[in-house]
Amino acid sequence: KRYKKINENTRPVWLIATQPRIFVNFFISFYIFRK
């Protein structure tokens, strides 16, 4: 239970650390969409 709670809180950091390409693609898409 405690581990799950910590994992939930650190999910964004975990995704960026494990899937940097997805984060970069999302950031570029968001940047283009704003522009």
Backbone atoms as SQL, in Angstrom:
CREATE TABLE atoms (id INTEGER PRIMARY KEY, chain TEXT, resi INTEGER, resn TEXT, atom TEXT, x REAL, y REAL, z REAL);
INSERT INTO atoms VALUES
  (1, 'A', 1, 'LYS', 'N', 0.837, -1.191, 0.000),
  (2, 'A', 1, 'LYS', 'CA', 0.000, 0.000, 0.000),
  (3, 'A', 1, 'LYS', 'C', 0.881, 1.255, 0.000),
  (4, 'A', 2, 'ARG', 'N', 1.849, 1.285, 0.888),
  (5, 'A', 2, 'ARG', 'CA', 2.718, 2.460, 0.961),
  (6, 'A', 2, 'ARG', 'C', 3.507, 2.610, -0.345),
  (7, 'A', 3, 'TYR', 'N', 3.988, 1.475, -0.869),
  (8, 'A', 3, 'TYR', 'CA', 4.766, 1.524, -2.108),
  (9, 'A', 3, 'TYR', 'C', 3.910, 2.048, -3.265),
  (10, 'A', 4, 'LYS', 'N', 2.642, 1.615, -3.290),
  (11, 'A', 4, 'LYS', 'CA', 1.750, 2.060, -4.353),
  (12, 'A', 4, 'LYS', 'C', 1.522, 3.563, -4.274),
  (13, 'A', 5, 'LYS', 'N', 1.374, 4.066, -3.045),
  (14, 'A', 5, 'LYS', 'CA', 1.151, 5.497, -2.876),
  (15, 'A', 5, 'LYS', 'C', 2.361, 6.295, -3.369),
  (16, 'A', 6, 'ILE', 'N', 3.554, 5.816, -3.023),
  (17, 'A', 6, 'ILE', 'CA', 4.765, 6.507, -3.465),
  (18, 'A', 6, 'ILE', 'C', 4.866, 6.442, -4.990),
  (19, 'A', 7, 'ASN', 'N', 4.539, 5.275, -5.552),
  (20, 'A', 7, 'ASN', 'CA', 4.617, 5.105, -6.997),
  (21, 'A', 7, 'ASN', 'C', 3.635, 6.046, -7.691),
  (22, 'A', 8, 'GLU', 'N', 2.461, 6.226, -7.109),
  (23, 'A', 8, 'GLU', 'CA', 1.471, 7.131, -7.694),
  (24, 'A', 8, 'GLU', 'C', 1.992, 8.561, -7.699),
  (25, 'A', 9, 'ASN', 'N', 2.667, 8.955, -6.624),
  (26, 'A', 9, 'ASN', 'CA', 3.151, 10.331, -6.526),
  (27, 'A', 9, 'ASN', 'C', 4.328, 10.582, -7.460),
  (28, 'A', 10, 'THR', 'N', 5.109, 9.550, -7.724),
  (29, 'A', 10, 'THR', 'CA', 6.319, 9.730, -8.533),
  (30, 'A', 10, 'THR', 'C', 6.126, 9.207, -9.956),
  (31, 'A', 11, 'ARG', 'N', 4.886, 8.957, -10.328),
  (32, 'A', 11, 'ARG', 'CA', 4.639, 8.398, -11.667),
  (33, 'A', 11, 'ARG', 'C', 5.165, 9.309, -12.779),
  (34, 'A', 12, 'PRO', 'N', 4.898, 10.617, -12.789),
  (35, 'A', 12, 'PRO', 'CA', 5.406, 11.474, -13.871),
  (36, 'A', 12, 'PRO', 'C', 6.920, 11.418, -13.988),
  (37, 'A', 13, 'VAL', 'N', 7.608, 11.468, -12.854),
  (38, 'A', 13, 'VAL', 'CA', 9.074, 11.410, -12.887),
  (39, 'A', 13, 'VAL', 'C', 9.526, 10.053, -13.406),
  (40, 'A', 14, 'TRP', 'N', 8.823, 9.000, -12.993),
  (41, 'A', 14, 'TRP', 'CA', 9.176, 7.650, -13.436),
  (42, 'A', 14, 'TRP', 'C', 8.980, 7.512, -14.942),
  (43, 'A', 15, 'LEU', 'N', 7.908, 8.082, -15.461),
  (44, 'A', 15, 'LEU', 'CA', 7.659, 7.998, -16.899),
  (45, 'A', 15, 'LEU', 'C', 8.723, 8.756, -17.671),
  (46, 'A', 16, 'ILE', 'N', 9.092, 9.939, -17.185),
  (47, 'A', 16, 'ILE', 'CA', 10.122, 10.729, -17.864),
  (48, 'A', 16, 'ILE', 'C', 11.456, 9.988, -17.836),
  (49, 'A', 17, 'ALA', 'N', 11.735, 9.332, -16.715),
  (50, 'A', 17, 'ALA', 'CA', 13.018, 8.645, -16.573),
  (51, 'A', 17, 'ALA', 'C', 13.071, 7.376, -17.422),
  (52, 'A', 18, 'THR', 'N', 11.928, 6.695, -17.565),
  (53, 'A', 18, 'THR', 'CA', 11.921, 5.424, -18.281),
  (54, 'A', 18, 'THR', 'C', 11.539, 5.601, -19.750),
  (55, 'A', 19, 'GLN', 'N', 10.721, 6.619, -20.043),
  (56, 'A', 19, 'GLN', 'CA', 10.280, 6.838, -21.422),
  (57, 'A', 19, 'GLN', 'C', 10.533, 8.284, -21.828),
  (58, 'A', 20, 'PRO', 'N', 11.794, 8.694, -21.943),
  (59, 'A', 20, 'PRO', 'CA', 12.084, 10.091, -22.281),
  (60, 'A', 20, 'PRO', 'C', 11.557, 10.465, -23.658),
  (61, 'A', 21, 'ARG', 'N', 11.531, 9.510, -24.591),
  (62, 'A', 21, 'ARG', 'CA', 11.078, 9.817, -25.943),
  (63, 'A', 21, 'ARG', 'C', 9.612, 10.231, -25.945),
  (64, 'A', 22, 'ILE', 'N', 8.778, 9.528, -25.157),
  (65, 'A', 22, 'ILE', 'CA', 7.356, 9.872, -25.082),
  (66, 'A', 22, 'ILE', 'C', 7.194, 11.263, -24.491),
  (67, 'A', 23, 'PHE', 'N', 7.981, 11.574, -23.464),
  (68, 'A', 23, 'PHE', 'CA', 7.887, 12.892, -22.832),
  (69, 'A', 23, 'PHE', 'C', 8.303, 13.979, -23.810),
  (70, 'A', 24, 'VAL', 'N', 9.365, 13.725, -24.562),
  (71, 'A', 24, 'VAL', 'CA', 9.833, 14.715, -25.540),
  (72, 'A', 24, 'VAL', 'C', 8.785, 14.918, -26.625),
  (73, 'A', 25, 'ASN', 'N', 8.203, 13.827, -27.110),
  (74, 'A', 25, 'ASN', 'CA', 7.173, 13.939, -28.146),
  (75, 'A', 25, 'ASN', 'C', 5.976, 14.721, -27.634),
  (76, 'A', 26, 'PHE', 'N', 5.576, 14.460, -26.389),
  (77, 'A', 26, 'PHE', 'CA', 4.448, 15.172, -25.801),
  (78, 'A', 26, 'PHE', 'C', 4.779, 16.651, -25.647),
  (79, 'A', 27, 'PHE', 'N', 6.000, 16.956, -25.218),
  (80, 'A', 27, 'PHE', 'CA', 6.400, 18.346, -25.018),
  (81, 'A', 27, 'PHE', 'C', 6.431, 19.094, -26.345),
  (82, 'A', 28, 'ILE', 'N', 6.971, 18.454, -27.380),
  (83, 'A', 28, 'ILE', 'CA', 7.027, 19.093, -28.700),
  (84, 'A', 28, 'ILE', 'C', 5.614, 19.308, -29.233),
  (85, 'A', 29, 'SER', 'N', 4.754, 18.299, -29.083),
  (86, 'A', 29, 'SER', 'CA', 3.377, 18.434, -29.564),
  (87, 'A', 29, 'SER', 'C', 2.662, 19.558, -28.835),
  (88, 'A', 30, 'PHE', 'N', 2.864, 19.641, -27.520),
  (89, 'A', 30, 'PHE', 'CA', 2.230, 20.693, -26.731),
  (90, 'A', 30, 'PHE', 'C', 2.765, 22.061, -27.144),
  (91, 'A', 31, 'TYR', 'N', 4.066, 22.133, -27.417),
  (92, 'A', 31, 'TYR', 'CA', 4.680, 23.403, -27.806),
  (93, 'A', 31, 'TYR', 'C', 4.139, 23.858, -29.162),
  (94, 'A', 32, 'ILE', 'N', 4.041, 22.935, -30.107),
  (95, 'A', 32, 'ILE', 'CA', 3.513, 23.284, -31.430),
  (96, 'A', 32, 'ILE', 'C', 2.045, 23.681, -31.314),
  (97, 'A', 33, 'PHE', 'N', 1.298, 22.975, -30.468),
  (98, 'A', 33, 'PHE', 'CA', -0.122, 23.281, -30.302),
  (99, 'A', 33, 'PHE', 'C', -0.302, 24.679, -29.724),
  (100, 'A', 34, 'ARG', 'N', 0.552, 25.057, -28.779),
  (101, 'A', 34, 'ARG', 'CA', 0.473, 26.401, -28.203),
  (102, 'A', 34, 'ARG', 'C', 0.809, 27.445, -29.252),
  (103, 'A', 35, 'LYS', 'N', 1.778, 27.133, -30.102),
  (104, 'A', 35, 'LYS', 'CA', 2.210, 28.078, -31.111),
  (105, 'A', 35, 'LYS', 'C', 1.135, 28.184, -32.187);
